[in-house]
Amino acid sequence: MHILLIEDDSKLGALVQYKLSREYHTVDWVSDPELVDDYLKKSRYDLYILDWMMPRKSGLEICKELRSRNDATPILMLTARDAVPDRVLGLNSGADDYLVKPFAFEELFARIHALGRRNRLPDYHEDVYTVGGITLNTLTHEVTREGVPIALTKKEFQLLAFMMRHAGRTISREQLLDHVWGVDAAITPNAVDAAIKLLRKKVDDGFAQKLIHNVRGFGYRLSCQEENDHV
C-alpha cells in the first residue's frame, strides 16, 4: 500500500514509517500538516493516516478538507482522545477508522489491512503489479520475471514495488531515499546507486530486454523501452 502519514511527533512518525515499511508498505511521512497538499499533488495514495492533535492544523480539519474535495481515500485517525463523543466526531467528520494511542502495531497492521480490503475504490492500487514480464505480488511478496522466481531482500522488494508503481517515470535518488528508506534514514545517494545496481542485476541479468534504466543527472526509470544508459 502507498500510505500518507501525517504525524507531527517526530519519534512516533519515524517509528510508524519504519514499522510499516517492514510490512512492505510505502510510507510518505509529513510532519508539517501545511505540506499535505504538496504531497497530494505529486502522488496518489491508498490510505491516509492522520494524527488528530497537531498544533498548526488538526487531523480533524485535514479529514474534513479531504472529504469536501470528494477524496474518498480511506482515512485512519490516530489520537489519544478515547472518549466516545470524540470517536463519534472523528467518524462523522469522514474518518473510516479510529485508533487510540498508545496502540499495538499488530492492531495498526490489522486495521490497515481491513481498510484496504473493504475500500477497494476504482483507483485503489492493485495487489499485483506487472511490467515488462515482471510480476510483483504485494500480498505474497513474490516476484517473478517471465515465470522465473526472483529472490529479493525486503528493501529490494520495496524499491522494485515503488519503481513499478511509477513505471515509465523518472524517479530521483532523493525520491527513492524519502519513499523507500524514509526521510530520517542515514543513507547516502551512493547507497541508493548501490542498491539499484544490485536490484538491476537480479531483475535484468539473463534477459535481453533491460528494464531498470539510469537517467543521467536525474535518477532512474523502470521502463520497457530500450534506453542507452549505465550505472
N, C-alpha and C positions, 0 to 999 in steps of 0.2 A: 504494500500500500504506500502511496505517496501522501504523507501527513504534514500539515502545517501546525506546528506547536507554538502557541502564543503564551509565553510564561515569563514574567519579569524577574523571578527569583533565579539568579544565575546558577546556584548549586542544583536546584531542582530541575531547571531547564536542561542543563548539561547531562544530568543523570537520566532523565526521561529520554532524551535524544539517544544517549548511549544504549540504554536498555532496549529501546525499540529497534535500533539499528541491529542489535544482536538477534532480533526476531525477524530480520530480513526486511524491515520497513525502511523506506527512505524518508527522513525527517528533516524538514526545514524549520529551524528554531528561530523565532522572532522574540527578542526581549523587550523591544520598544513597540507598543501597540500602534503607534503612529505610522509604522513602516509596513503594516499589514497590506495595504493597497499595493505597495510596490511589489510585493511577492505575488499577489493575486494577478497582477498584470503579466508576470513572467511565466507562471506555471498554473497547471490545473491540479487540484488535489482530490483525493478520495475521502479525506476526513480532516476536520478541524478540531484541535484540542485547545480549549480556551481556559485560562485561569480567570476566575470571576473577579477577584480583588486585585486590581492593578491601579496605581495612583494616577496615571495620566489619562487612561481610558479603561473602563472596566470591561471584562469579558462579556458582561450582560449587554453593554452598549454595542460591542462588536457583533454579538449574536443578532441583535435587533437590526443592525445595519445590513448584515448579510441577508437576512430574510426579507428586508424591504427591497432588496435588489433581485428578489426571486432566485437567490442562490440556494439550491436545495441540498447542497453537500452536507452530509451528516456532521453534527456538532456534538462533541463530548465536553461537558463542563467540569472543571476541577475546582473545588473550593473547600474551605474549612467550615463553611456555613451549612450545618446539617439539620437545621430546623425544618419542619415540614413546609411552612409557608415559603421559605427560601427555595426549597426544591420545586415547589409548585410554580413559583415565579420564574425560575430558570427554564423549566419545561414549557411554560406558557409563552416565554419570550423567544422560543424557537429551538432550544436545545433538544437533542434526541435522547441524550442520556446524561447522567449526573453522578459524579464520583467524588466522595467526600475524602479530604485529606485528614490524616495520613492514610495512604492506601497501600495494599499489597500489589506488587507488579503483576502477579499472576491474575488478579482480578482486572487490572487495566488491560492486559493482553486479551482476556476473555471478552471484555466489553467491546474492545476494538474489533475483534473477530466477529462478534454478533452484529455490530453496526454494519460492517462490510457485507455480511451475509444477507441482512434483511433490507438493505438500502441500495440495491443494485440499480442505479439510475442509468439512463441512456449513455451518459459519458463516463460511467464507472470503469476504471481501468481493469482489464481482464486479468485473470489469474495466470494465463498462459500467453507469452509473447513469442512471436515467430518473425524472424528477419533473416532473409538470405540463407535459409536452411538451418539456422539456429533456432531451437525451441527452448524456452526457459519457463519453468513452472514455479511460480512463487509459493505454491502450497506444498509441493513435494520437494522443492529445492533441487530438482533435477534439470540438467542442461544436456542437450544433445545437438549434434550437427549432422544432418543427413542420416539420422538414426544412430550415430556413434556417440556413446556417453562421454561427457567431458567432466572431469573431476576438478572442482574449483574450491578454493578456500572461501570462508564466509565473506571476506572483503572483496574477493574477486567476483563472487556472485552478486554482491550489492553493486559493484562497479558495472558489471555487464548489464544488470537489470536497469540501472539508471540510463546507460547508453542506449539500450534497446527501447526504453520508453521515449527517448528523444532521437530515435533513428533518423538519419538524414540531416540532422542539425549539428553545427559545430559547437562543441562544449569546451569551455576554457578550463585550464588547470584549476583556477580559483573556484569555478563552479563545482568541479569534481571534489575539491577539498571540502567545500561547505556542505554539499549534499550527501556525500558518501562517508567522509570521515567525521564531519561535524565542525562547527565554527571554532571550537576550542581545542581541536586536535593539534598536537605538536608535530605536524607533518609538513615537510617542505615540498615545493613544486617538483624537485628532483625525485622525491619519493613517489609522487604521482606518476612521473615518467617511468620509473622502475616498475611500478605496479601494472601500468598499461603494457609495458614490454612483456612481462610475464603472462598477462592475460592474452595478449595477441599471440604469443607462442602456443598457448593451449587452444585457442579458438581457430587460428588461421593455418598453423603448420600442417602440412599434408593435404591442403586444399588449394586448388588452382585459383579460386576467387578469394581475394583478401577483403575482409570486412571492416577491420579496425584501421583507420587511416589517421596519419599525423597531418594536421593542417598547420603549416609553418607559421609561427608567430602568433597563433591563435589558440590551438589546443588539439582536440581530437574529434573524429566523427565516425560513427558506425553507419556504413553505407554499403549497398550492393553495387554501386558504381565503381568502376576501376579508376584509381587515382594514383598519381606518381607521388610517393611520399616515403619517408623513413623516419625512424625514431633516433 
